[in-house]
Amino acid sequence: MEPGLPPASILVELRISNFETCCSTEGKVKITRRKWLRQAVGAVAAVGVTAVLRSEASALPKTGRTVDPHIITGDGSLMTHASSRGLLTGAAVNTQLLHSDETYRRVLGQQYSMVVGENCMKFGPTHPKPERYSFNDADGMMAFAEANGMKVRGHNFVWHEALPDWFAGTVTKENAKQILVDHIMTVGGRYKGRIHSWDVVNEAIWIQDGRPDGLRSSSPWFQMLGPEYIDLAYRTAHEADPKALLTYNDYGIEYDNNEEGKKRAAVLDLLKRMKVAGTPIHALGVQSHLNAASTSTFGRSTTELLDGARQLGLQVFITELDVKDDGLETDDIAKRDEIVAGVYRDFTGSMLEGKDVKALLTWGVSDEHSWLNSPKWRVKHPDRLQRPLPFDAEYTPKPAFFALRDSFGKAKKR
């Protein structure tokens, strides 16, 4: 924040004619963030505006690099382009940043119509002790979303990871059913009527476990309750929140290759079994953690996913989109960004060709806080940060932003 200037959150979203005087002959803004903020403050004072509105100044980078802010907010935002086609677009929320980073909050409000918690609604964070729940972070995200007119996805009720420390020593075959039901009824019931969709079961397919049906038998929920835990979770979730769309969410099903083809078939078979059994399920979540270095393509794979979901009467959500670039050999940032953007363009273009996909969310907002920048995911280039998301570390839009926005613009209306 520049000394002597008010927080950007109290600036008005401005489209003033004299802003054109700051442009070059080519119509591109040549202005520093500090100068633009001062002009915006002056304009606010001139018209006597006191309402708290969104600021286009937030789109400017912190380093003072030149950028044209009005082409990426308002009518130029991801949200506006998506909504013009009947699409929801969103991002996974880091609740620590939601509390501490004003620019982060502002970009979320400007660009997205939907949010999902990265961690705040998972089993471990919401249920830290056998008899105690914790909702501070989840409540904070809900409050932010509702204040900004956003929809919320719940993520997730049942997963083989993100379990609390007490789980292994407390949950047994005798009490697992009651613990699962109590957890879903408590968490789902707290947000009843306020959640767009819940990822009820996450990543239940794992071909490597060797079952004919592809189920992840190594999951502690499977080991305690058998395959019936899946139907139990969905029926309980429907009881807890009858209005929420119940989603099955998985990854590694997006590419045209043999490995992902097997998992894709197993996922669709699982969904078919659930529908036949009368289990309440409404959507397929395609995580879409993609790889810029992959030699596989999209086309047959996305057709299989979309056709399979359509035949079962299911909506489709792209739930966790990002593109890792650790496998790219070039260190040239511009080249890496263009390759990543190409993956965004190819995948979203293929998935949005029809009208099946109703929402698209990226797993995070800016590169700096992406999960892919933990050391675990920087294997080939451990000293190089990945650039997997639409915004860089300074919240400046990258080629991926424009590729995503273009895909929205070309999509058919839902």
Beta strands, then each sheet from edge to edge (+ up, - down):
strand 1: 88-93
strand 2: 114-117
strand 3: 151-158
strand 4: 197-202
strand 5: 245-250
strand 6: 283-286
strand 7: 289-291
strand 8: 315-324
strand 9: 357-362
sheet 1: 7+ 8+ 6+ 5+ 4+ 3+ 2+ 1+ 9+
end
